[in-house]
Amino acid sequence: MSLMGRALGTKAPFVAAARIDEVLSDDRVLLLDVRTALELAESGTIPGALHIHLGELADRLDELPRDRPVLTT
């Protein structure tokens, strides 16, 4: 997967919004939804995404694959 660059001040690559559908068409990519329960209730879930609230992420890192790319919302 060719990523568009790096986020400002971090080493984490980012994907331009215009390429999200293209990136997610790759079955190897996991979409990680880190929104709150309230945000999910207001705007709905994303089909196929794994939901782990950002505040819980540090305690649940073992649920993320180490062998494939993860794209966060």
SETI-187201 format. One record per residue: residue number from 1; residue in three letters; x, z, y of N, C-alpha, C in turn. Coordinates in steps of 0.05 Angstrom, whole numbers, plus 5000, padded with zeros to 4 digits. Layout:
N
+-----+---------+--------+------+---------+---------+-------+----------+--------+------+---------+
: num : residuo : n.east : n.up : n.north : ca.east : ca.up : ca.north : c.east : c.up : c.north :
+-----+---------+--------+------+---------+---------+-------+----------+--------+------+---------+
: NUM :     ALA :      X :    Z :       Y :       X :     Z :        Y :      X :    Z :       Y :
...
+-----+---------+--------+------+---------+---------+-------+----------+--------+------+---------+
This chain:
73
+-----+---------+--------+------+---------+---------+-------+----------+--------+------+---------+
: num : residuo : n.east : n.up : n.north : ca.east : ca.up : ca.north : c.east : c.up : c.north :
+-----+---------+--------+------+---------+---------+-------+----------+--------+------+---------+
:   1 :     MET :   5017 : 5000 :    4977 :    5000 :  5000 :     5000 :   5018 : 5000 :    5025 :
:   2 :     SER :   5013 : 4982 :    5043 :    5028 :  4981 :     5067 :   5014 : 4997 :    5088 :
:   3 :     LEU :   5027 : 5018 :    5098 :    5014 :  5035 :     5118 :   5023 : 5026 :    5146 :
:   4 :     MET :   5006 : 5031 :    5165 :    5009 :  5020 :     5192 :   5030 : 5034 :    5209 :
:   5 :     GLY :   5039 : 5057 :    5202 :    5058 :  5071 :     5218 :   5058 : 5100 :    5211 :
:   6 :     ARG :   5067 : 5116 :    5229 :    5068 :  5145 :     5225 :   5053 : 5159 :    5247 :
:   7 :     ALA :   5039 : 5181 :    5241 :    5025 :  5196 :     5261 :   5045 : 5208 :    5280 :
:   8 :     LEU :   5037 : 5211 :    5304 :    5054 :  5222 :     5325 :   5065 : 5250 :    5317 :
:   9 :     GLY :   5091 : 5253 :    5318 :    5103 :  5279 :     5313 :   5103 : 5289 :    5285 :
:  10 :     THR :   5094 : 5272 :    5266 :    5094 :  5281 :     5238 :   5107 : 5260 :    5221 :
:  11 :     LYS :   5111 : 5266 :    5196 :    5122 :  5247 :     5176 :   5099 : 5234 :    5160 :
:  12 :     ALA :   5074 : 5243 :    5165 :    5052 :  5232 :     5150 :   5044 : 5204 :    5159 :
:  13 :     PRO :   5044 : 5185 :    5141 :    5035 :  5158 :     5149 :   5005 : 5158 :    5156 :
:  14 :     PHE :   4997 : 5140 :    5172 :    4969 :  5137 :     5178 :   4960 : 5108 :    5174 :
:  15 :     VAL :   4934 : 5105 :    5172 :    4922 :  5079 :     5168 :   4905 : 5073 :    5192 :
:  16 :     ALA :   4908 : 5050 :    5204 :    4891 :  5042 :     5227 :   4862 : 5040 :    5218 :
:  17 :     ALA :   4844 : 5047 :    5235 :    4815 :  5047 :     5229 :   4806 : 5020 :    5219 :
:  18 :     ALA :   4817 : 4999 :    5229 :    4809 :  4972 :     5221 :   4817 : 4966 :    5192 :
:  19 :     ARG :   4835 : 4982 :    5180 :    4844 :  4977 :     5153 :   4832 : 4996 :    5132 :
:  20 :     ILE :   4816 : 5015 :    5141 :    4806 :  5035 :     5122 :   4791 : 5023 :    5098 :
:  21 :     ASP :   4773 : 5005 :    5103 :    4758 :  4993 :     5081 :   4777 : 4979 :    5061 :
:  22 :     GLU :   4797 : 4965 :    5072 :    4817 :  4952 :     5055 :   4832 : 4972 :    5038 :
:  23 :     VAL :   4841 : 4993 :    5050 :    4856 :  5013 :     5036 :   4839 : 5027 :    5014 :
:  24 :     LEU :   4814 : 5033 :    5021 :    4797 :  5046 :     5002 :   4787 : 5027 :    4980 :
:  25 :     SER :   4791 : 5002 :    4983 :    4784 :  4983 :     4961 :   4804 : 4986 :    4938 :
:  26 :     ASP :   4826 : 4998 :    4942 :    4846 :  5004 :     4921 :   4837 : 5029 :    4906 :
:  27 :     ASP :   4830 : 5025 :    4881 :    4820 :  5048 :     4865 :   4839 : 5071 :    4862 :
:  28 :     ARG :   4865 : 5066 :    4867 :    4884 :  5088 :     4865 :   4882 : 5108 :    4888 :
:  29 :     VAL :   4871 : 5099 :    4910 :    4869 :  5116 :     4934 :   4846 : 5136 :    4932 :
:  30 :     LEU :   4853 : 5162 :    4936 :    4832 :  5183 :     4937 :   4825 : 5189 :    4966 :
:  31 :     LEU :   4800 : 5189 :    4972 :    4791 :  5197 :     4998 :   4785 : 5227 :    4998 :
:  32 :     LEU :   4799 : 5241 :    5014 :    4795 :  5270 :     5016 :   4780 : 5277 :    5042 :
:  33 :     ASP :   4757 : 5288 :    5039 :    4740 :  5295 :     5062 :   4744 : 5325 :    5068 :
:  34 :     VAL :   4755 : 5331 :    5091 :    4761 :  5359 :     5098 :   4742 : 5371 :    5118 :
:  35 :     ARG :   4719 : 5358 :    5122 :    4700 :  5368 :     5142 :   4686 : 5394 :    5132 :
:  36 :     THR :   4674 : 5408 :    5151 :    4659 :  5432 :     5145 :   4632 : 5425 :    5132 :
:  37 :     ALA :   4620 : 5445 :    5121 :    4593 :  5442 :     5109 :   4573 : 5433 :    5130 :
:  38 :     LEU :   4575 : 5444 :    5154 :    4557 :  5436 :     5176 :   4561 : 5406 :    5183 :
:  39 :     GLU :   4585 : 5398 :    5184 :    4591 :  5369 :     5190 :   4580 : 5351 :    5168 :
:  40 :     LEU :   4583 : 5360 :    5143 :    4572 :  5344 :     5121 :   4542 : 5342 :    5123 :
:  41 :     ALA :   4529 : 5365 :    5129 :    4500 :  5365 :     5131 :   4490 : 5347 :    5154 :
:  42 :     GLU :   4505 : 5347 :    5176 :    4497 :  5331 :     5199 :   4501 : 5301 :    5195 :
:  43 :     SER :   4523 : 5294 :    5182 :    4529 :  5265 :     5180 :   4529 : 5254 :    5151 :
:  44 :     GLY :   4526 : 5271 :    5132 :    4525 :  5262 :     5104 :   4552 : 5261 :    5091 :
:  45 :     THR :   4552 : 5258 :    5065 :    4576 :  5257 :     5050 :   4586 : 5228 :    5047 :
:  46 :     ILE :   4610 : 5225 :    5039 :    4622 :  5198 :     5035 :   4623 : 5194 :    5005 :
:  47 :     PRO :   4608 : 5174 :    4994 :    4608 :  5169 :     4965 :   4637 : 5166 :    4954 :
:  48 :     GLY :   4642 : 5180 :    4933 :    4668 :  5178 :     4919 :   4690 : 5196 :    4931 :
:  49 :     ALA :   4684 : 5209 :    4953 :    4704 :  5226 :     4966 :   4705 : 5253 :    4952 :
:  50 :     LEU :   4728 : 5265 :    4953 :    4731 :  5293 :     4944 :   4729 : 5310 :    4969 :
:  51 :     HIS :   4711 : 5330 :    4969 :    4708 :  5347 :     4992 :   4722 : 5374 :    4987 :
:  52 :     ILE :   4741 : 5380 :    5004 :    4754 :  5406 :     5005 :   4756 : 5413 :    5035 :
:  53 :     HIS :   4742 : 5433 :    5043 :    4743 :  5441 :     5072 :   4772 : 5447 :    5080 :
:  54 :     LEU :   4779 : 5438 :    5104 :    4806 :  5441 :     5113 :   4816 : 5470 :    5111 :
:  55 :     GLY :   4799 : 5490 :    5116 :    4806 :  5518 :     5114 :   4813 : 5527 :    5086 :
:  56 :     GLU :   4804 : 5512 :    5066 :    4809 :  5518 :     5038 :   4831 : 5502 :    5025 :
:  57 :     LEU :   4841 : 5482 :    5040 :    4859 :  5463 :     5029 :   4885 : 5475 :    5017 :
:  58 :     ALA :   4897 : 5494 :    5032 :    4922 :  5506 :     5022 :   4918 : 5519 :    4995 :
:  59 :     ASP :   4895 : 5531 :    4990 :    4890 :  5545 :     4965 :   4881 : 5526 :    4943 :
:  60 :     ARG :   4875 : 5501 :    4950 :    4865 :  5482 :     4930 :   4882 : 5457 :    4926 :
:  61 :     LEU :   4907 : 5458 :    4935 :    4925 :  5435 :     4933 :   4928 : 5425 :    4905 :
:  62 :     ASP :   4925 : 5443 :    4885 :    4928 :  5435 :     4857 :   4906 : 5416 :    4848 :
:  63 :     GLU :   4885 : 5413 :    4864 :    4864 :  5394 :     4857 :   4870 : 5366 :    4866 :
:  64 :     LEU :   4891 : 5362 :    4882 :    4898 :  5336 :     4892 :   4918 : 5322 :    4873 :
:  65 :     PRO :   4914 : 5297 :    4869 :    4933 :  5282 :     4851 :   4960 : 5280 :    4864 :
:  66 :     ARG :   4981 : 5281 :    4848 :    5008 :  5277 :     4858 :   5018 : 5249 :    4853 :
:  67 :     ASP :   5003 : 5233 :    4838 :    5012 :  5207 :     4830 :   4997 : 5184 :    4844 :
:  68 :     ARG :   4982 : 5190 :    4864 :    4967 :  5169 :     4879 :   4964 : 5177 :    4908 :
:  69 :     PRO :   4960 : 5157 :    4925 :    4956 :  5162 :     4954 :   4930 : 5177 :    4959 :
:  70 :     VAL :   4931 : 5195 :    4979 :    4908 :  5210 :     4988 :   4903 : 5203 :    5018 :
:  71 :     LEU :   4880 : 5194 :    5024 :    4872 :  5189 :     5052 :   4852 : 5210 :    5061 :
:  72 :     THR :   4858 : 5223 :    5083 :    4840 :  5244 :     5093 :   4822 : 5233 :    5115 :
:  73 :     THR :   4799 : 5246 :    5118 :    4780 :  5240 :     5139 :   4784 : 5258 :    5162 :
+-----+---------+--------+------+---------+---------+-------+----------+--------+------+---------+
